[in-house]
């Protein structure tokens, strides 16, 4: 897939910033990538939060320059699909003025900053991470040299919310653990795993800056890998986490003040009024994140939930594969402004929330959402459905995952009803870009040779065992036969499960040969 650069210049302060000379392979806002259905342009939305005015402007741009097709991504970006003409420089100025576009084009390619979509409103949060998201984005905007990093460089902030992003993939994750004896929030640092390092909230941006600066020095002395800038995982493979952190500390003004601490393995040991750890730091009770355990995608945000603010709630709205029409976005923005605070929150599960709804307005909100052809239920087959770009947008994909996923959801919705959320992921190849951890059902696209023709198909996996995709259930199922195979799997689950048992747990407790026999002999009609 070639990169299609379609912005000749961008106005900034009366000057013109010329085209980037080193375009990344992933789409951004100031450049696009050519997909089968047209040019794709992607907006970084730090933390995923938009106001009503921003939403209406995005909808207007989508109407003017494309077919009005929008999509929420698995990093809570918002992208415009099917762009068919060059966008005028004055439009980019307007987007920058509204805070939708990066102030510095150079850093626009860096991945979106991830945070819980319920940051600041979650009843279980330890800290509101929105100020940290803004502070790190401001740092990026004022340090254009960081554009030399891989565009896949990713940062996540987890504030201890019930709607957690702790299990989602980020190069660096800062996860709130609790408060020190001095009542300052401490964040645990993860680099593809737990480093055992605790960082004071006031030091988070300085630590991230040092991590990024040391990574930048690494990239200057390393050749490209397959033509791409080296990623942080390449640095960790070369140096190791311990050596990396030793070099990072040399760039910190508070040298030697990293607090290394290992929490007790027994969670009960960490739940006393105040626990003292080997490092001598007192931590109040906190939720512990174990990134070695791959959690299922979070669907707790769907539906209506009370906020930490009195008499207010938020509603999580399902968007099949993250797709949203411009008129729907515009109407949701108006709805949020008229009946709530005017805030929409995009999620990394390709859905969105309307927050700060007075409880007295919840019924009206639900009715108007339904009028837009949307719903907030987690027990629809399209609620927890994830698909990568597929062959319509990615040269690596063997199958048209987007159309196959939607067709399957429509077909099965007419044939069965589910009462538990079912997480289904379509990946067009082995890379599994859209979702990295095993889930309920995983379909990996392949090309199948049948006779003298090659057809699209899937290897079907299920459950959380046997990384990376789950337990192999059906190999080489054609795209036409695939909905029937999924139907049989769900029917067996509903017949033989234990009360309230998830699909993934049901699969994991069965012997694989017994599972395959059950799924194969189930009534095919």
N, C-alpha and C positions, 0 to 999 in steps of 0.2 A: 504494500500500500504506500504509494508515494505521498509526500506532503505537498499540499497545494497552498502556496502563500498568496493571500488575496488582499492584503492591506498594504498599499504602497507606502504609506506614512501615517503617523499619528501626531496630531497637534498636542503640544505640551509647552505651556508658557510662551506662546508665540513662536516657538521653534518647531521644527519637524524632526521627529526621530525616525531615522531611516530603517529599512527592513532589517530584521535580524539576519546575521550571516550564518548562524549555526542553528537551524531549526530542529527542534526535537521531533521524535516520531509520533508523539501523542498530540492530539489537537488541543488548541488553546483558544483564547478569545481573539487575539490579534493575528492569528494565522489559523488555518483550518486544515483538515485532512480530507482527502477525497474518498468518499464511500460510494457504494453502488447507487444510493438514492440521492447523491449530491454532496456538497461540502458540509462537513460537520464542524461547528464552532462551539467551544466549551468554555464556560465561565467559572472561575474560581469564586466560591462563596465561602469565605472563612467561617468555620463553625456552622455553615448551612443556614444562617439567619438572613431573611430578607424582610423589608418593610413593604407596605402596600404600593407606595409610589415606585419603588424599584421593580416590583412584579409587573405593574402596568406598563412600565417602559420596556421591559423585556418582552412582554406580549406584543407591544407595538412593533418592535424591531423584528420579531418573528413573523408577524403578519406582512411587514413591508418587504422583507428580504428572503422569505422562505415560504413554505406552505403552512406555517403556523404550528409545526410539530416540535414539541419540546420533550426533554427527557431528563429525569433526575438520575444521577449516577451513583455508584457504590462508594463514592467519597463525598457525597452530598454536593457535587457540582450540579449546575444546570446547563444543559447543552441544547443548542438549536440545530435541528436536523434539516436536511434538504435546502441549504442555503443556495440560492440560484443567481445571486448578483453581488457585486462588490459593495460593501457598506461605506457610506460617505464619512470622511474624517470628522465632520461635525457631530455625527452620531457617536463616534468614539469619545469625543470630548464630553458629550452629555453623559455617557456611561461612566466616565471617570469622575465627573462632578457628583454623580449620585452614589459613588462608591462601589459600583458594580465591577468596573474595570480596574486593573492594577494601575497605580500611579506611575510605575516604572514598567515599561514593556518588557525589559530584560528579565524580570523575575516572574512574569506571568506564567511561564511554562512549569514552574515548580508546583508540585502537587498541592492540592487544597489542604488546609489545616483542618484536622478532624477533631470534633468534640461531640459529646452527647447532645442529641437534639433537645434534651430536656434540661440543659445547663441553665441554672438560675431559677428553675421552676420545679425541680424534682424534689419530692418530699424526703428522699433518702440521701441527698447529696451531702458531701462533707464541705464542699467549697464550690462557688460559682466560677467556672473556668472561662467565662466569656472575656473578662479583662485580660487573661493570659493569651487567649486567641488573638485579640486585638493587638496586644503588645508585641507578639511574635510577628504578626503580619506587618506591623509598623517597622519592625526591625528589618524584615526582608525588603520593604519598600525603600529603605534608606541605605541598603547595602547591596547595590546591584552586582557587586563582584560575586555574590552567591549564585548568580545565574550560571556560573561555570560548573555548578554541581549538576549531578544527574537530575533531569526533570522529575524523576520518580522519587526524589528525596521527600520523605513524608514524616510529619510530626502529628502526634495525637495527644490530647489532654483528657484524662478521665478524672472527673471530680467526685467519684464515689456514687454516681447516680444509679438508680434501679435500672434505667435504660443505659446500659454500659457499652462503651466502645473498646473495653479492655481486651477483648478477644479478636478484634479486627486488626489487620496487618498494617503496621507502621514501622518505619525504620527506627524511630525513637518514640517511646511512649512515656509520659509522665503521669503517674496514677496516684491520686491522693490516698494516703494511708491513714491519717489521723492527725492529731495535734501533739506538738511537743509539750513538755512541762511549762514552756513559756507561752503556750497557747497559739503558736504559729503552725499553720498547716504544713505538713511534710509530704512531699511527693516521692514516690519510689521510681527509680530510673530503670527502664527496660530497653535493652538493645537486642532484639531477637531472643529475649529471655531476661530473667531477673538479674540485675547487676549487684543487688544487695546494697545499693547506695540510696540514701535518703537526702532530699534537697529541700531546703526551706523555700516557701512560696516566693519570697522576695528575691531569691537567687535563681529562679527557674530560667529567666530569659538570659541571664549571664552564662549559665551552664549550657543552654542551647546554642548560644553564640559561640562559645568555645568548642562545642562539639562540631558545629558547622565549619568553623575556621580551621580546625585540625583536619577535618574531612577535605576541605578545599586544598590544603597543602598536599594531602595525599594525591588528589586528582592531578595536580600540576606535575607530579613525578611519575605518573603511571600512564602507559599507552591506553588507547581506547580498546574496548573489548567488543568484538564484532561490530566495530564502527561506532559504538556508543560510549558515552562517558561512564567511567566506573561507578558502580553503585556502592552504597555504604556496606552492603553485605560482602562486596569484594574486599573492602578495607578490613572488615572483621575477619575474613578468611586469611588475609595476608598478615595482619598484625596480631589478631586476637583481641578480645574485649579488654583484657587487663592492660596490655601495652597501649591500646588506644586511649584508655582513660588516664593513664599516666601522662601521656602527651597533652591531653585535654587540660589537666590540672596546671600545666605550665602556662596556659593561656588565661588562667583565672586570677582575678585580683585577690580572692580569698583562698590562696593556695593552702592546701592541706585541710580545708574545712569541710570537704566531703565527709558525710557521716556514713560509714559502712555498718550495716546492721542486718542480721539474719533473724527473721521472725520465727517463733517457735512453730514446729511442724503441727503440733496439736492446736487447733484453732481455739479450744477452750482456754488455753494458756494465754491467749491474746484478748480475752473478753472480760478480764477483771476490770475494776474501776480504773486502775492504772497499772500497766505492765512495764517492768524494767527489763531491758534487753542487754545483751552482752556489751553493747557499745555504750551503755549508760544513759541512753536517751529514753525518756519516758513518753510512751505513746498511749493516747486514749483509745478506747475501743474503735476498731476500724474494720472495714471489709477488706479482705485480702484477695488479690487477683492472682490466680495461678495460670499463666499463659501456656503452661505445658498441657493444660486441659483445654481441648478445643470445644468451645461452647457452641450451641446451636445459634443460628441467626436470631436476633432479638425481635420478637413480634409483640412484646409487652406494650409497646408504644401505640399500637392500634387500638381504636375504641376511645372511650371517654375515661379520663383519669383526673382525680383531684390534684391540684397544685399545692405547693408549700404556702402559697399566698391564700389567705382566707377567702372563701366564697368564689374562688376561681378554679377553672378546670381547663384541660387541653384535650383536643380530640385528634387522634391519629387517623389519617385517611389513606387508604390503600390505593396505589397507582400501579396497575398491571405493568410490569417491566419498567416502571418509572415513567411511563408515557403520560403526557399531559398536553392537551390542546391549548393554544394561546387563549382562546375564549374561556376555557376552564380556569386557567391561571388568573386571568383578569377578574373573573367572577369570584374566585376564592379570595383575591385581594380585596375586592369590594366588600365581600362578606366579613372578612376579618376586620376591616376598618369600621364597618357599620355596627357590628355586634361584639367586637372584642378590641384588642389593642392595635390591630393592623399589622400583626406579625405572623409571617409564615416561616416554618422551620423545615428545611429539607433534611432527610435522614440518609445515612449510608446504606439503609435497606431499601432505598429507592421509593420511599413514601414521603409524606409530609405531615406536619402538624399545624394546627391553628391553636395558638396559646392565648392565655389570659381571657378566657370566656367567662363572663358572669354566669353562675349556675342557672340563673333564671332564663338565660338565652340558649341553653343547650338543646332544647327540643327544636327551636326554630333553626338553629345551626344544622342539626341533623337533617331536617326536612329539606333545607336548601342544598345541602351536599348531595342528597339523593336526587334532587331536581337536576343537578349537573351530571348525572350518570355515574356518580362515585359512591363509595361506601366506606365504612370504618371497621368492618368485621375482619377478624383474623382467621375465620373459618370458611373463607371462600378459597377455591383452588388458585385464584389469581392474587391472593393477598401476600403470600410468602413465596412467590415465584420469581426466580432470578435467572437472567440469561446474559451471556456476554454479547458482544456486537454481532457475532456470527459472520457467515460468509458475505453478508450484505455490507459489512463494514471492516472486515479484517481478512487479510490475505492468508493468515495462518489457519483460519477456521475451515473445517471440512463440511459443516452443515449450516443451514440457515436457522440458527437457534431461535431468533426472535419470532419468526412466523410459526415455527414448530411449537414453541412454548405456548403462544397465545391460542393456537388452534387446539392443542391438547386441553388447555383449561376450558375453552368453550365447549368442546366435545364432552368432557367428563362432567361438567356442571349440569348437563342434561341427563346424565345417567346415574349419578350417585350424589349423596349429600354427606359432607364430613362435619364432625363436631369437635375436632381437634385441629390446630394449625398443622399443615403439612408443608415442610420446606423442600422445594424442588428446585434444583439448579441444572440449567442447560449450559454446557461448555462446548464450544466448537472444536476444541483441541485439548491436548494434555496439559496445557499451561494453566487452565482454570482461572483465567484473569478476573472474572467477575466475583468469585467467591472461593476462598482458599481452603476452608476447613471442611471436613466431612459433614454431611447434613443428613436429612431424612432420605432423600432420593437424589442421586447424582447421575446425570446423563452426559457422557463424553462422546462428542461427534467423531465419526469415522466414515471412510468411504468403503462400501461393501461391493465386492465383485460377485455378480450373479449372472452366470451365463456369459453373454458377450457385452453386458452393460455394467456400468458403475453407478450405484445409487447411494443416496445419503442414508446414514443410519447412526445408531448409538450403541455403545456399551453401557449397560445400566447397572449402577451400584446402589447400595442402600446401607443405612446405619452409620455408626461412628467408628467401627473397628476397621482394621486393615487400611491404614493410611496409604496413599493420600486421599482416596476418593470414597472409601467405605468398602463394604463387602461385595464382591462381584456376584451379580444375580443372573442377568441375561446378557450374553455377548452378542454383538452384531445383530441388533434388532433394527429393521428398516424404519424409516421415519413414518411410513404409513401404518406399520404394525405397532409402533411405539405406544400410542394412546391405549390400545387394548391391553398391552403388558402392564402399564401403570394402573389401569383400572383393576386388573386381577390382583395386583399387589395391595391396593387399598381395600378391596373387598375381603381379602384374607385377613388383613390387619383388623378390620372392623368386626370380623367374626370371631377371632381367636385372642384378641388383646385382653389384658387385665384392665380393670376400671381406671380411667384417666391416664392410661399408659400412652406415651407418645409413640409415634411410628418408629422413630429411631431406636428407642429402648426395646420395643417389641422385636425388631429385627435383631438387635444385638444379643438378646437372650436365647435365640433359636440356633440350633445347629444348622450350618450352611446347607447341607444336603437336604435336611427337612424343609428348610425355607424354599429352596428351589423346587422341591416336589410340590409343596403347597401352592406356590405361585403358578406352577405349570399346569396343575390339574384343576385349578379353579375354573368354574363355568366360564367359557369364553363368550357367551352371548350377552 
